[in-house]
Amino acid sequence: MTRLLLRNFREVPDVALSASGIRIRSADGREVIDGSGGAAVACLGHAHPAVLEAIRRQIEKVCYVHTGFYVGEPVEALAEHLVGHEPGGLTHAYFVSSGSEGVETAIKLARQYALETGQPQREHVIGRRQSYHGNTLGALGAGGNLVRRPPYAPILPQASSHVSPCYPYREQRAGEDDAAYVKRLADELEAEFQRIGPNRVMAFIAEPVVGATLGCQAALPGYFKAVREICDRHGALLILDEVMCGLGRTGTLHAWEQEGVAPDIQVIAKGLGGGYQPIGGILAAGRVVEAIRAGSGIHRHGHTYAAHPVACAAALAVQQVIHEENLVEQVAIRGRQLETALKRRLGQHPNVGDIRGRGLFWAMELVEDRETKTPFAPELGMNGRVKLATYARGLACYPVGGTIDGVRGDHVLLAPPYITTEDEIETIADLMAAGIDDAVKGLPRSAT
């Protein structure tokens, strides 16, 4: 009997014995392609020698210091690497141990900015339905994940509300062009500002490409420009959560680069350290930091393991490899190959309603009927069936249910490492298509 508090007591996970490149080997001798990088984490794959060496070197120097006394050498170097060139006006970095902690940091920084600028009434965060910003209570409250929120609803922070996501496949109306749909969403956000009171909203938070909850859903052109304009007009900060979609995953270093806007605060995590050490963080705009410097001079937030030297050394090595090997450019190339391969194999599949994504970040929304977009019955657990079917064939994907409203809808997500080759892309697409076929064939007769 395991002593672990498992994610699912009805499923016993395999024991990972070793991993290298894009493959993981379990204790029973099976080898599986890590087609989702875990949860879009393993951007460099596994056991990259440059990262392992950086960790080893740092462990031999300093493993841990508290930020009240010291800053680790690689911490400053990592910050300089990320914001030394001040991308989009982002000038400072703060490092924590996860994406959830990064979102908590961003929200608290937005609140402190309001206080430092003499606006104590700003206390509300607007997010979007079917978004996910982390599993701590503050992050869960800001997010709109309708699967994870309900058990904790009574204890979630109440200073948040949610508007519609940009979800064309399900929510763009018949005959409504992209510009009209974007305007409708912008009008809804404006109405929410007015409902709350424009001077009470401290921030709007969104994922530029929505990750697991909605399945690699990018916004339509012009959406984030409209959002930026509304935030600026009402004096609210724009927080962009790039925990899953950032640092190269979508084919540019920052996903917001493809939207023509920059955030006031950006949250980063998964692609930051590639899973080699737990790390997340925020990048903050100069005007936000300057308000604190000119005011109290104290960032009123902290964690015991903030700016952990070994985690930052690993992340710095990951970012250096990405830069030196031109992997962001490679993601864009491989992403186009993956899009083509998936659409060639599944574009007309009767049970694949939509294939969407950017870079090496793609999802397939699964449906019972492609023409009517009818989802599978939730009790079938179709996303889990696909997960098991593809895993049996040697591919790990990321399955999610509740795509539409927290109950209905299924999708599976692929986020292979940036080092994936062209041949491996084709193999991943083959295995994904075969796994979906296997899952459909395995359905109870009454469901097919």
C-alpha positions as CSV (number, residue, x, y, z in Angstrom):
1,M,0.0,0.0,0.0
2,T,1.3,3.4,-0.9
3,R,1.7,6.0,1.8
4,L,1.2,8.8,-0.8
5,L,-1.8,11.0,-1.0
6,L,-2.5,10.2,-4.7
7,R,-4.2,12.5,-7.2
8,N,-6.6,9.6,-7.9
9,F,-6.8,6.6,-5.6
10,R,-8.4,4.6,-8.3
11,E,-5.4,4.9,-10.6
12,V,-1.9,3.7,-9.5
13,P,0.7,5.7,-11.4
14,D,3.7,4.0,-12.9
15,V,7.1,4.5,-11.3
16,A,9.4,6.6,-13.5
17,L,12.8,5.0,-13.4
18,S,14.7,7.2,-15.8
19,A,14.2,9.8,-18.5
20,S,16.3,11.4,-21.2
21,G,15.4,13.5,-24.2
22,I,11.7,13.3,-24.9
23,R,11.3,9.8,-23.4
24,I,10.5,8.5,-20.0
25,R,11.2,4.9,-18.9
26,S,9.1,3.3,-16.1
27,A,10.2,0.5,-13.7
28,D,8.3,-2.1,-15.7
29,G,10.6,-1.4,-18.7
30,R,8.2,0.6,-20.8
31,E,9.3,3.7,-22.7
32,V,6.9,6.5,-23.4
33,I,7.2,9.7,-25.4
34,D,6.6,12.7,-23.2
35,G,4.2,14.3,-25.6
36,S,2.9,16.9,-23.2
37,G,6.1,17.6,-21.3
38,G,4.2,16.6,-18.2
39,A,1.9,19.6,-17.9
40,A,3.7,21.7,-20.6
41,V,6.8,21.8,-18.3
42,A,9.6,19.8,-19.8
43,C,10.6,22.3,-22.5
44,L,14.1,20.9,-22.9
45,G,13.1,17.3,-22.3
46,H,14.9,15.3,-19.7
47,A,18.5,15.1,-18.5
48,H,19.9,17.9,-20.6
49,P,23.6,17.9,-19.7
50,A,24.0,21.7,-19.5
51,V,21.2,22.0,-17.0
52,L,22.4,19.0,-14.9
53,E,25.9,20.5,-14.8
54,A,24.6,23.9,-13.7
55,I,22.6,22.3,-10.9
56,R,25.7,20.3,-9.8
57,R,27.9,23.4,-9.7
58,Q,25.4,25.5,-7.7
59,I,24.8,22.7,-5.2
60,E,28.6,22.6,-4.5
61,K,28.6,26.4,-3.9
62,V,25.3,27.4,-2.1
63,C,22.1,25.4,-1.8
64,Y,20.0,27.9,0.1
65,V,20.1,31.4,1.6
66,H,17.3,33.6,2.9
67,T,16.5,36.7,0.9
68,G,16.4,38.8,4.1
69,F,20.1,38.3,4.2
70,Y,21.5,37.3,0.8
71,V,20.8,37.0,-2.9
72,G,22.2,34.0,-4.7
73,E,24.6,34.7,-7.6
74,P,22.4,32.9,-10.2
75,V,19.3,34.8,-9.0
76,E,20.7,38.2,-10.2
77,A,22.0,36.5,-13.4
78,L,18.6,35.0,-14.2
79,A,16.8,38.3,-13.6
80,E,19.3,40.1,-15.9
81,H,18.8,37.4,-18.6
82,L,15.0,37.8,-18.5
83,V,14.5,41.6,-18.1
84,G,17.9,43.2,-18.6
85,H,16.7,44.3,-22.1
86,E,13.4,45.4,-20.6
87,P,11.0,43.6,-22.9
88,G,7.7,45.5,-23.2
89,G,8.7,47.7,-20.4
90,L,9.2,44.8,-17.9
91,T,12.2,45.7,-15.8
92,H,12.2,43.6,-12.6
93,A,11.8,39.9,-11.7
94,Y,10.8,38.0,-8.6
95,F,11.2,34.3,-8.2
96,V,9.1,31.8,-6.3
97,S,8.6,28.0,-6.4
98,S,5.5,27.6,-8.6
99,G,3.1,29.2,-11.0
100,S,0.4,29.4,-8.3
101,E,2.8,31.3,-6.1
102,G,3.6,33.5,-9.0
103,V,0.0,34.4,-9.5
104,E,-0.4,35.1,-5.8
105,T,2.6,37.4,-6.1
106,A,1.1,39.2,-9.1
107,I,-2.2,39.8,-7.4
108,K,-0.6,41.1,-4.2
109,L,1.7,43.3,-6.2
110,A,-1.3,44.8,-8.0
111,R,-2.9,45.5,-4.6
112,Q,0.2,47.1,-3.3
113,Y,0.6,49.2,-6.4
114,A,-3.0,50.5,-5.7
115,L,-2.1,51.4,-2.1
116,E,1.3,53.0,-3.1
117,T,-0.5,55.2,-5.6
118,G,-3.2,56.4,-3.2
119,Q,-6.0,54.2,-4.5
120,P,-6.9,51.9,-1.6
121,Q,-10.4,51.4,-3.0
122,R,-8.9,49.2,-5.8
123,E,-9.4,45.7,-4.5
124,H,-11.2,43.7,-7.2
125,V,-9.7,41.4,-9.9
126,I,-11.6,40.5,-13.1
127,G,-10.7,37.2,-14.7
128,R,-12.3,34.9,-17.3
129,R,-14.5,31.9,-17.2
130,Q,-12.6,28.6,-18.1
131,S,-9.3,30.1,-17.1
132,Y,-6.8,28.6,-14.7
133,H,-4.3,30.6,-12.6
134,G,-3.2,28.1,-10.0
135,N,-4.5,26.0,-7.1
136,T,-3.8,28.2,-4.0
137,L,-6.9,30.0,-2.8
138,G,-6.0,33.4,-4.1
139,A,-5.1,32.1,-7.5
140,L,-8.1,29.7,-7.6
141,G,-10.3,32.7,-6.8
142,A,-8.9,34.8,-9.6
143,G,-9.3,31.9,-12.0
144,G,-12.4,30.6,-13.6
145,N,-11.9,26.9,-13.6
146,L,-15.3,25.5,-13.0
147,V,-14.0,22.0,-12.1
148,R,-11.5,23.0,-9.4
149,R,-13.4,25.9,-7.8
150,P,-16.7,24.4,-6.5
151,P,-15.3,22.4,-3.5
152,Y,-13.6,25.5,-2.1
153,A,-16.1,28.1,-3.1
154,P,-17.0,29.0,0.5
155,I,-13.4,29.8,1.4
156,L,-12.3,31.5,-1.9
157,P,-11.5,35.2,-1.8
158,Q,-14.6,37.1,-2.9
159,A,-12.9,40.1,-4.5
160,S,-13.0,38.6,-8.0
161,S,-15.4,38.1,-10.9
162,H,-15.3,36.6,-14.3
163,V,-16.2,37.4,-17.9
164,S,-16.4,35.3,-21.0
165,P,-13.3,33.8,-22.6
166,C,-12.4,34.3,-26.2
167,Y,-13.6,30.8,-27.3
168,P,-14.7,31.0,-31.0
169,Y,-15.4,27.3,-31.5
170,R,-18.2,27.3,-29.0
171,E,-19.2,30.9,-28.3
172,Q,-18.8,32.9,-31.6
173,R,-22.3,33.3,-32.9
174,A,-23.4,32.2,-36.4
175,G,-22.9,35.1,-38.8
176,E,-20.7,37.0,-36.3
177,D,-17.3,37.9,-37.8
178,D,-14.1,38.0,-35.7
179,A,-14.2,41.8,-35.3
180,A,-17.8,41.7,-34.1
181,Y,-17.1,38.9,-31.6
182,V,-14.1,40.7,-30.2
183,K,-16.2,43.8,-29.8
184,R,-18.9,41.9,-28.0
185,L,-16.3,40.5,-25.6
186,A,-14.7,43.9,-25.0
187,D,-18.2,45.4,-24.4
188,E,-18.8,42.6,-21.8
189,L,-15.5,43.5,-20.0
190,E,-16.4,47.2,-20.1
191,A,-19.8,46.4,-18.6
192,E,-18.1,44.4,-15.8
193,F,-15.8,47.3,-15.0
194,Q,-18.9,49.5,-14.7
195,R,-20.8,46.9,-12.6
196,I,-17.9,46.7,-10.1
197,G,-17.0,50.3,-10.3
198,P,-14.1,51.3,-12.6
199,N,-12.1,52.8,-9.7
200,R,-12.4,49.6,-7.7
201,V,-10.8,47.2,-10.2
202,M,-7.1,46.7,-9.5
203,A,-6.4,44.2,-12.3
204,F,-7.6,42.1,-15.2
205,I,-5.9,38.7,-15.4
206,A,-5.8,36.4,-18.4
207,E,-3.8,33.7,-20.2
208,P,-2.7,34.9,-23.7
209,V,-3.2,31.3,-24.8
210,V,-5.5,29.5,-22.4
211,G,-3.8,26.3,-21.2
212,A,-5.3,23.1,-19.8
213,T,-8.8,24.4,-18.9
214,L,-9.8,25.5,-22.3
215,G,-7.2,23.6,-24.4
216,C,-4.6,25.9,-26.0
217,Q,-7.2,28.5,-27.0
218,A,-5.6,31.6,-28.4
219,A,-7.5,34.9,-28.6
220,L,-8.7,36.4,-31.9
221,P,-6.7,39.3,-33.4
222,G,-7.5,42.5,-31.7
223,Y,-8.8,41.0,-28.5
224,F,-5.9,41.8,-26.2
225,K,-5.5,45.3,-27.7
226,A,-9.1,46.0,-26.7
227,V,-8.5,44.6,-23.2
228,R,-5.3,46.7,-22.8
229,E,-7.3,49.8,-23.9
230,I,-10.0,49.2,-21.3
231,C,-7.5,48.6,-18.5
232,D,-5.6,51.7,-19.4
233,R,-8.7,53.8,-19.6
234,H,-9.8,52.7,-16.1
235,G,-6.4,52.7,-14.4
236,A,-6.3,48.9,-13.9
237,L,-3.3,46.7,-14.3
238,L,-3.1,44.0,-16.9
239,I,-1.7,40.7,-15.6
240,L,-0.9,38.1,-18.2
241,D,-0.5,34.6,-16.9
242,E,2.1,32.9,-19.1
243,V,2.8,30.0,-16.7
244,M,1.9,27.5,-19.4
245,C,2.1,29.4,-22.7
246,G,5.2,31.5,-22.1
247,L,9.0,31.5,-22.5
248,G,9.0,30.0,-26.0
249,R,6.1,27.6,-25.9
250,T,3.9,29.4,-28.5
251,G,6.7,30.3,-30.9
252,T,7.8,33.6,-29.4
253,L,9.6,34.1,-26.1
254,H,6.6,35.8,-24.6
255,A,3.1,34.9,-25.9
256,W,2.0,38.5,-25.6
257,E,4.4,39.4,-28.4
258,Q,1.9,37.9,-30.8
259,E,-0.9,40.1,-29.4
260,G,0.7,43.6,-29.9
261,V,0.5,44.4,-26.2
262,A,2.6,44.1,-23.1
263,P,1.5,43.4,-19.6
264,D,2.1,45.4,-16.4
265,I,2.8,42.1,-14.7
266,Q,3.6,38.8,-16.3
267,V,3.6,35.4,-14.5
268,I,6.0,32.7,-15.6
269,A,6.8,29.2,-14.4
270,K,6.7,26.0,-16.4
271,G,9.0,26.9,-19.2
272,L,11.2,28.9,-16.9
273,G,12.9,25.9,-15.3
274,G,11.7,23.1,-17.5
275,G,11.0,20.9,-14.5
276,Y,14.6,20.6,-13.4
277,Q,13.8,22.5,-10.2
278,P,10.5,23.9,-8.9
279,I,10.4,27.6,-9.9
280,G,8.0,30.3,-11.0
281,G,8.0,34.1,-10.8
282,I,6.8,37.4,-12.1
283,L,8.2,40.0,-14.4
284,A,7.0,43.5,-13.5
285,A,6.8,46.8,-15.4
286,G,9.0,49.6,-14.4
287,R,6.2,51.9,-13.5
288,V,4.8,49.3,-11.0
289,V,8.2,48.9,-9.4
290,E,8.9,52.6,-9.3
291,A,5.7,53.3,-7.4
292,I,6.9,51.0,-4.6
293,R,10.4,52.4,-4.7
294,A,9.2,55.9,-4.5
295,G,6.6,55.0,-1.8
296,S,7.1,52.6,1.0
297,G,10.2,51.1,-0.6
298,I,9.2,47.7,0.7
299,H,7.8,44.8,-1.4
300,R,5.2,43.4,1.1
301,H,5.4,39.8,0.1
302,G,7.7,36.9,0.5
303,H,8.3,33.1,0.7
304,T,10.9,31.0,2.5
305,Y,12.1,29.5,-0.8
306,A,11.8,32.7,-2.9
307,A,14.8,33.2,-5.2
308,H,16.2,29.7,-4.4
309,P,19.8,29.6,-5.7
310,V,19.7,26.0,-7.1
311,A,16.3,26.6,-8.7
312,C,17.5,29.9,-10.3
313,A,20.7,28.2,-11.5
314,A,18.7,25.5,-13.2
315,A,16.3,28.1,-14.8
316,L,19.2,30.2,-16.0
317,A,20.8,27.2,-17.7
318,V,17.4,26.3,-19.3
319,Q,17.0,29.9,-20.6
320,Q,20.6,30.0,-21.9
321,V,20.1,26.7,-23.8
322,I,16.9,28.1,-25.3
323,H,18.7,31.2,-26.4
324,E,22.0,29.6,-27.6
325,E,20.3,26.8,-29.5
326,N,17.6,29.1,-31.1
327,L,14.9,26.9,-29.7
328,V,12.2,29.6,-29.8
329,E,12.6,29.7,-33.6
330,Q,12.6,25.9,-33.7
331,V,9.4,25.8,-31.7
332,A,7.8,28.0,-34.4
333,I,9.0,25.6,-37.1
334,R,8.1,22.4,-35.3
335,G,4.8,24.0,-34.3
336,R,3.8,24.5,-37.9
337,Q,4.8,20.9,-38.5
338,L,2.7,19.6,-35.6
339,E,-0.3,21.6,-36.7
340,T,0.0,20.2,-40.2
341,A,0.5,16.7,-39.0
342,L,-2.5,16.8,-36.6
343,K,-4.8,18.4,-39.1
344,R,-3.8,15.9,-41.8
345,R,-4.6,13.0,-39.5
346,L,-7.5,14.3,-37.5
347,G,-8.8,17.3,-39.3
348,Q,-11.8,15.4,-40.6
349,H,-12.1,12.9,-37.8
350,P,-15.8,12.5,-36.8
351,N,-14.9,12.8,-33.1
352,V,-12.5,15.7,-33.3
353,G,-14.4,19.0,-33.3
354,D,-11.5,21.5,-33.2
355,I,-7.7,21.5,-33.4
356,R,-6.2,24.6,-32.0
357,G,-3.0,26.0,-30.6
358,R,0.2,27.9,-31.3
359,G,3.8,26.8,-31.4
360,L,4.3,23.5,-29.6
361,F,1.1,23.9,-27.7
362,W,-1.9,22.1,-29.3
363,A,-5.2,20.6,-28.2
364,M,-8.0,18.6,-29.8
365,E,-11.5,19.1,-28.6
366,L,-13.3,15.8,-28.6
367,V,-17.0,15.5,-29.7
368,E,-19.6,12.8,-30.1
369,D,-20.7,14.4,-33.4
370,R,-18.4,16.7,-35.4
371,E,-21.3,18.4,-37.4
372,T,-23.4,19.4,-34.4
373,K,-20.4,19.8,-32.0
374,T,-22.3,17.6,-29.5
375,P,-19.9,16.7,-26.7
376,F,-19.5,13.3,-25.3
377,A,-21.5,12.5,-22.1
378,P,-19.4,13.5,-19.1
379,E,-19.8,10.1,-17.5
380,L,-17.8,8.5,-20.3
381,G,-14.7,10.4,-19.3
382,M,-13.6,10.5,-22.9
383,N,-10.5,12.6,-22.3
384,G,-9.3,10.0,-19.8
385,R,-10.0,7.2,-22.2
386,V,-7.8,8.9,-24.8
387,K,-5.1,9.4,-22.2
388,L,-5.0,5.7,-21.5
389,A,-5.2,4.7,-25.1
390,T,-2.4,6.9,-26.2
391,Y,-0.3,5.9,-23.2
392,A,-0.8,2.2,-24.1
393,R,0.7,3.0,-27.5
394,G,3.7,4.9,-26.0
395,L,2.6,8.5,-25.9
396,A,1.8,10.6,-22.9
397,C,-0.7,13.4,-23.5
398,Y,-2.6,15.7,-21.1
399,P,-6.3,15.0,-20.8
400,V,-8.9,17.5,-19.4
401,G,-12.6,17.3,-18.9
402,G,-15.2,20.1,-18.4
403,T,-13.9,22.1,-21.4
404,I,-17.2,23.8,-22.1
405,D,-18.6,24.6,-18.7
406,G,-16.7,22.6,-16.1
407,V,-18.9,19.6,-16.6
408,R,-19.4,19.0,-20.4
409,G,-16.6,18.8,-23.0
410,D,-13.3,16.9,-23.4
411,H,-10.0,17.8,-24.9
412,V,-6.4,16.4,-24.9
413,L,-3.4,18.6,-25.0
414,L,0.1,18.1,-26.6
415,A,3.1,20.2,-25.6
416,P,6.2,18.3,-26.6
417,P,9.7,19.5,-25.6
418,Y,11.3,22.2,-27.8
419,I,14.1,19.7,-28.8
420,T,11.6,17.4,-30.5
421,T,12.7,16.5,-34.0
422,E,10.6,16.5,-37.2
423,D,10.4,12.7,-37.2
424,E,9.3,12.7,-33.6
425,I,6.6,15.2,-34.4
426,E,5.2,12.8,-37.0
427,T,5.4,10.0,-34.5
428,I,3.5,12.0,-31.9
429,A,0.8,12.8,-34.4
430,D,0.5,9.2,-35.5
431,L,0.2,7.9,-31.9
432,M,-2.3,10.7,-31.0
433,A,-4.5,9.8,-33.9
434,A,-4.3,6.1,-33.2
435,G,-5.1,6.7,-29.5
436,I,-8.2,8.6,-30.3
437,D,-9.4,5.9,-32.6
438,D,-8.7,3.2,-30.0
439,A,-10.6,5.2,-27.4
440,V,-13.6,5.6,-29.6
441,K,-13.6,1.9,-30.5
442,G,-13.5,1.1,-26.8
443,L,-16.6,3.0,-26.0
444,P,-19.7,1.1,-24.7
445,R,-22.0,0.2,-27.6
446,S,-24.7,2.5,-26.3
447,A,-22.4,5.5,-26.6
448,T,-21.3,4.9,-30.2
